[in-house]
């Protein structure tokens, strides 16, 4: 296998511009060669942009569909079986939801009163008191 004989130069844009200017001044490179190289570069860039735009128009709907399908696949988590809860747990959770809904619209003082009622008399009494205070 043939090895590369030239090493790639790592120049900043500023250093490359200075080196090019020095070569032009020394007569090693003609300014018309630089101008033609820049024109060729612009033509290549323009051609690539037009080809890329043509590809974008042709594949637009298909790529969007593929993108959506890819996102759907990544978003989905592995399906797990729902763990069954007991009847008592379900009733307790429903009561907690009703309590939170009733207390949400009350002031801090009223919430404290309802909380005291809940500790003394239970959730159902607290919900009734909260609804009464709200109206």
C-alpha positions in Angstrom: 0.0 0.0 0.0 1.4 3.4 -1.0 2.0 5.8 1.8 1.2 9.5 1.6 4.3 11.5 0.8 2.8 14.9 1.7 1.8 15.9 5.2 -1.3 17.9 5.5 -0.7 21.5 6.7 -2.7 22.7 9.7 -3.0 26.4 9.2 -5.4 28.9 10.6 -7.3 31.0 8.0 -5.2 34.0 8.9 -1.9 32.1 8.5 -3.1 30.6 5.2 -4.0 34.1 3.9 -0.6 35.4 4.8 1.2 32.5 3.2 -0.9 32.9 0.0 -0.1 36.6 -0.1 3.6 35.9 0.3 3.5 33.3 -2.5 1.8 35.8 -4.8 4.3 38.5 -4.0 7.2 36.1 -4.7 5.7 35.2 -8.0 5.3 31.5 -7.1 1.5 31.7 -7.6 -0.3 33.9 -10.0 -3.2 35.9 -8.7 -5.3 34.7 -11.6 -4.8 31.1 -10.4 -6.1 32.1 -6.9 -9.1 33.8 -8.5 -9.9 30.9 -10.7 -9.5 28.5 -7.7 -12.0 30.6 -5.7 -14.4 30.7 -8.6 -14.2 26.9 -8.9 -14.8 26.5 -5.2 -17.9 28.8 -5.4 -19.2 26.7 -8.4 -18.7 23.4 -6.5 -20.5 24.8 -3.4 -23.4 26.1 -5.6 -23.7 22.7 -7.3 -23.7 20.9 -4.0 -26.4 23.2 -2.6 -28.6 22.7 -5.6 -28.2 18.9 -5.5 -28.9 18.9 -1.7 -32.0 21.1 -2.3 -33.2 18.7 -5.0 -32.8 15.7 -2.6 -34.6 17.6 0.1 -37.6 18.2 -2.2 -37.7 14.6 -3.4 -37.3 13.0 0.0 -39.1 15.6 2.2 -42.3 13.7 3.1 -40.6 10.4 3.3 -37.8 11.7 5.6 -40.4 13.3 7.9 -42.3 10.1 8.1 -39.1 8.2 8.9 -38.1 10.8 11.5 -41.5 10.5 13.2 -41.3 6.7 13.2 -37.9 6.8 14.7 -39.0 9.2 17.4 -42.0 6.9 18.2 -39.7 3.9 18.6 -37.4 5.8 21.0 -40.2 7.3 23.0 -41.9 4.0 23.8 -40.8 2.4 27.0 -41.0 -1.3 27.5 -44.5 -2.3 28.5 -44.9 -3.5 32.0 -47.8 -5.3 33.5 -49.9 -3.1 35.9 -49.6 -4.3 39.4 -53.1 -4.9 40.8 -54.0 -2.8 43.9 -56.4 -3.9 46.6 -59.9 -2.5 47.0 -58.9 -0.8 50.2 -56.0 1.0 48.4 -58.3 2.1 45.5 -60.9 3.5 48.0 -58.1 5.3 49.9 -56.6 6.8 46.8 -60.0 8.0 45.6 -60.7 9.6 48.9 -57.3 11.3 48.9 -58.1 12.7 45.4 -61.5 14.0 46.6 -59.8 15.5 49.6 -57.1 17.3 47.6 -59.7 18.6 45.1 -61.8 20.0 48.0 -58.9 21.6 49.8 -57.1 23.1 46.8 -59.3 26.2 46.6 -59.2 27.0 50.3 -57.0 29.6 52.1 -54.2 28.5 54.4 -56.2 29.0 57.5 -59.1 27.0 56.2 -56.8 24.2 55.1 -55.4 24.0 58.6 -58.9 23.8 60.0 -59.8 21.1 57.5 -56.6 19.2 58.4 -57.5 19.2 62.0 -61.0 17.9 61.2 -59.4 15.2 59.1 -57.3 14.0 62.0 -60.2 14.1 64.4 -63.1 12.8 62.3 -61.6 11.3 59.1 -61.4 12.0 55.4 -65.1 12.1 54.6 -65.9 14.6 57.3 -62.9 16.8 56.2 -64.2 16.7 52.6 -67.7 17.8 53.7 -66.2 20.6 55.8 -64.0 21.8 53.0 -66.9 21.9 50.5 -68.9 23.8 53.1 -66.1 26.3 53.6 -65.6 26.7 49.8 -69.2 27.7 49.2 
